[in-house]
Amino acid sequence: MARISEFVFRNNGNILHADEHIDDEVGLFLMRIEWDLAGFNLERDFIRTSLQPLARELSFDWQLHFSDEQPRGAIFVSKYDHCLQDLLYRCKAGELAADFSLVVSNHPDLRDLVVSHGLEFLVFPVTAETKSEQEEMVRAELERRNVSLIVLARYMQILTENFVRQYPNRIINIHHSFLPAFAGPRPYHQAYRRGVKLIGATSHYVTAELDGGPIISQDAVRISHRDSVHDLVRKGRDLERVVLAQAVRAHLEHRVLVYSNKTAVFD
């Protein structure tokens, strides 16, 4: 921490945020430092080169990002529109630092909604027999558009391991946090029959293990015996919107460090 801070200080940088964490179980030191480039002695093109000797000396894995560089993203959706609507609003309000100009779906149902926001909507129908071909067409489109982040806004398809491998820690999903306790179809109905007192939502990076990727954000809401299935669905959808947006924002602000299939998410 001292050596990195000294590098910033020596080059007339102003540290805005500095966070660190030690995971004793895996023997790992994690650090995130953010500084202002106004008045910084090094041109931004030379910062990476200047940091490399220190990185080699300290033997750390590192990344360098600039907050004014916005990646291109794609939103994947099926028929549920609540997470999509929320993301579109947040993009329009300037809350998410990315270019989400493309929405991909396996159904045409939400075309009018997407087009009304001035975005491109591409439909790639899929069946069990055509899944590999469909994913290859999708991947070709993403590559052509230089898309580096995929957000699954209730995309009701399981991505193959081959597809996921192309985007390590760059596919963000949202699902109910009480899964897999209520796995399978109609999870809210299952939860209702069990009389749950909490429901929630979890947003995570997608890996080859279904719903087993590193968790980025979670939240929960209390449930009363007076709540109906409709109430559970409504409250669950509210959580899904917020939790997914929190995860996407944290990723875009480079506040997520992934290690050992889990994450450190710095404030």
C-alpha positions, 0 to 999 in steps of 0.5 A: 500500500505504501509503495503504490501510494508513494508512486502516486505521490511522487508523480503529483497525484491526488488519491481519491479512494484507497481500500485494502483487504486481507483474506487470511484463508487464501493468503491474499492481499487485495487493494484498490486505489483511485487517484485524480489525473489532474496535474499528474506528471505522467501522461495516461499512455505512460502510466501502465509502463511506469507501474510495470517495474513496481508490479514485477518487484512486488509480484502482484497481479494488477489492472489499470482502468480510466473512469472516462473509458466506457465499455460497450455492453449488451443486455440479454433478455427473454420475456420479463421486462422489469430488469430491462426497464430499470437498466434502460432508465438508469442508462438514460439517466447516466447512472451506468458508465457503459454503452448499452446500445444493443439488446439481445433476446431469444423472443421478439416480445420486447422489441417495441420497448427497446426500439422506443429507447433508440436501441438496437434489438436483435432476436436469436431464437433458440431450441435445444437442437440449435443452441450451439449455432445460436450462441455462435451467431450471438458471439459473432455479433458481439465480437463485431460490435466489440462488446465486452460486458453482457448483462443477463436481465432475466435471460431465461437460457442457460449459456454453454460453457463454451460461450461463458469461457469467452467472457470471464467475469464479464457476464452478470446474472440476476436470480432469486437468492433463495435458490437453490433451496427452491430450485426449478420452476415457480420458485415464488410459489414454492416459497409461499407454500413454505411460509418463508419470512425472507426473499431476496435476489443475488447478482453474480458473474456467470461461470460454467457452474450453474448459478455458482459464480462469484457473487457481486451483490445481494439483498433481501426483504421481509415477508409477512404471513399476509403476503400472497404469491403476487406480493412475493413476485412483486417484492422479488422483482423490486429486489432484482432490479436494484441488486442487478443495477448495483452489481453492474454499477460496481463492475463498471466502476471497477470496484469488484476484485474476483478471486477464489470464486468470490469477490471483494466489492469495495465501496 
